[in-house]
């Protein structure tokens, strides 16, 4: 899109520009002056010039007229719409941050709004990139996104994993597309431990870089310990614990395929003799282990998001409480619980309260020795609370 082409205006209601002026990037449909600029007059993905009620330009945004979040700011400079040139600039900015924080090319390269590229996620696995697009605005620029990534990083191949639920919410079709020869799994290294991430068929992009720092903390605490890794996926927590010297690690997952990947990653690091897997739903497996009087020095809980929407709050918090209590019942004397949550709607203080409540219900005492969050490749946008989603509470649980 040429900067010489004037963009249509989207007028906001009176006072509706306050959040944008404070740095927020989202425009809600009820903030638009639909009498003067009806949303139905715009097409999905169209770029517009966002203006105050008086017509003063504020920013350029991409639109989804049918969404609650109907606009996402892509530039405060209203003379430059989002195009390949701006994509290259933003990707280079994102790359500079990651290269300053990590010495190897394994990280989330682009984290949506936080990198001023709303609707775009890019995970880097060395010479391979896995891309997820979640908005109409970014979907219309797909070819430019690919070209910009190729220009900035010269990857061997790019995999578009556009088969995720966020696209349905946006009204986008789902698909997977490979640009170049993409392997089933890509190798990465995290905290000195090697992994194969199933980028072609695994969850999301195939790997979850966000818990990197908390898994490093687990490595410090794992030597000589018996560890239970619940919701293990491909072994991000468990394999790192074993590599750090845990005496035994048991991984629990509802996916047999995920546990096969755990075995491969354990073998890759020479720790397969100290690792095993249990296939089944987490709650059922935990109850079986309790019935068998099993005990562990460390239990890691890293479940999927139980609270995806605000209406799930009550049931989601109940699920976290039940899970944490079951885990605590499996802890040996002075055992360590690592309780994680990727639910954006679950506040950190609420997770701490859940851990406290579960301990008291079992007449035990909890000491929080560490609280973790997302790593530097998932930077938080200070105006958008939703970008600060990850929590991990490390709690010693014991009889006082």
PyMOL commands that set and color helices and strands:
alter all, ss='L'
color gray80, all
select helices_A, chain A and resi 18-21+29-31+39-41+84-101+112-115+136-139+142-153+165-170+209-222+236-243+256-268+272-274+282-291+310-329+348-361+376-378+385-387
alter helices_A, ss='H'
color red, helices_A
select strands_A, chain A and resi 9-11+26-28+47-51+57-63+69-75+106-111+120-125+128-133+157-162+175-179+186-190+193-197+226-230+248-253+275-279+296-302+331-341+365-372+391-398
alter strands_A, ss='S'
color yellow, strands_A
deselect
rebuild
show_as cartoon
